[in-house]
């Protein structure tokens, strides 16, 4: 039997939501062992003074399996 834990992380990118997701998962894998999945809980953008998108942000739930 295995036990999983879920942790919440936020990641951002100036390129795209996809890039923010990839950055977030890559960072989680560096710190956590046995990462199995991630899902996007929320997405938002930071808008600059000209009305352009300055940053894409994602809130991820990352699932990983705890070791015995």
Order of alpha helices (4+ residues) and beta strands (2+ residues): beta-alpha-beta-beta
